[in-house]
Amino acid sequence: MPVLVPALVSISAVLTGSAAAAPAAGLRGDPPAYRTAAGARPVQGAKSPSGAPRLAPGTYTDSLARGDEKFYAVHLDAKSSAYLSAVAAPRPGSEVADHTDSLKVSIRDADGNTCSSGGSTAFRGRGMAYPIADYATRRIDGPRTNCQSAGTYYFVVKRVGVGKPSAEGAGRWPVELRHQREPGLTGTPPAPPGPGTWSTTAPVPLTGGTKKDTEGGTGFNDAAPIGKGVWQDRIKPGETRFYRVPVDWGQQLNVSAELGAGKLEGGDGGSGVGVGADAGSGTGVGAVSGGVGRGSMRGPGVVAGSRLVASALGLGVYNPARGPVSGTRFVPYDGKPAAIKLFTAPVAYGNRYNAAAPVSAMRFAGSYYLAVSLHPDAAKYFKDGAPVTLRVDPVGRPQPGPHYREKATDFSVAPQERAAADDGMSVQQAAQHGTLRVLGYSGISTGAVLLLALGVWAVVARWRGGRA
C-alpha cells in the first residue's frame, strides 16, 4: 500500500498537468516580437550577386534597413521547384507607412533575368506594424522555358520605403528567409480545375459546438495548430497572433475571425459607425469581407470625433510556402461585434497556372497560416486584451494529390496531423498526450488489480483466522 498510493498520485498529477492544461492567457507586458525558427542560421546578404551567401534549403535570419536590396545565392537542380520566402517583422509599435513601406522579393538567374514575377507586400493597417511575408518561385513545370536548368540563381530581397534611411522610424527590420523545395512529379502535371467545378460562394461560417481554447503564436514557427471547429483566444492591442490549419488536396478553407462587443474606456460603448478603407467588399474566392456601418474617416486609426477604430481587426492567410493567399485586410470596430471572413479556392496542383493570385496560392496541401492582428487603437475598447473567435472549416473531403517523385513533407497533410489539429495539438503533442493517457490508464488498472488482490488476501486471512 505505501508504494501504490504515491504511484497513483503521481499519475494523476501527470494527467491533470501539462497534457490537460488550458493555454495561458499570455497577455502580460508588451506585445511579443516575432519568434524566428529554432536553429535558423544568421547570414548577411550581399549588395550584388558577387559575394552573395549561399542558402541551402532551410531557414535563415538577416535584417534590412530602409532602401536595402540584398542578394542570396541558391543552387537549384533541374528536377524540383524552389520557393524562397522573406518575412519582415518590425517590432510591434514600430513606425510604418501604409502601402509605401513594403517588401519585394524575386529570383534571378546568373544573367539577371527574373524567373517569375516575384512578390510584393506592404502594410495596410493604418500605421500598425505586423509581420509581412511573400515568396518568389522557380518552377520546373508548365510552359516555361527560362530558369529551367540546374545552376546558381539569386534570391533578391528589397525593403522599399519613403524618406531617408536615417529618418525616424526607419530602423532595421529583422527578416527571416526560408528556402523550400517541392519535388517534381512523375508523369504529366495535373491541369488547372475547370471553370464551374467548385463553389465561389462562401458558406455560412461554422457554428455550434463548444468553443475550444487556443493560444496563437508570434509567427510562422510557433503558430498554434488548430483544425475544424470554433476557437477562442485573447489578443493584445498592437499584437498579431498566428495559427496553422492543415488543408488537404481538394479542400477549401472557410474561416472567420470575430471581435466581440467591447466597452469604451471612460464611456458606455460605441455607437459611431464607419468603414475602413481596407475592409474589402467581396465574399468570393480569396476575398476578405466584413465590417460595420458607414461613415467618413480621418486620422491614422481613429475617426476624429467618433468612437470608431477604422482598421481594428486584421486577418491574413498564407500558404505552406509563406505566400499570401490574401494579404492582411482590416475591418473597423465601434464597440459592436465585427467579423472578417475568407473563403479560398480548393487546393489543387494546377492552380499554380492561374493568373489570379488568391487562386494561384492554393497550389499545394499542407499547413495554411492565419495571421490575426488587433490595432493598437483598439485599446480604447480592450485595454487588457480582447477576446477573439476563430471559426475554421476546411470544406470538402480530402482528395488524392499529385504523384511526387519523392516525399513532399512541407506540401502534404497526414491523417494524424488533421486529427491532432482538431484537438488543438501538433502530431508530437498528440502522441505525447496519447502516451500519457495510456500510461495513466495502465497505472490505474494496475492499482485496481493490486487493490483487488489485497482485498482477496484480507478475506482469506480472516477466514483462516476464524478457522484457527
Disulfide bonds with the S-S distance in Angstrom:
Cys115-Cys147 2.16
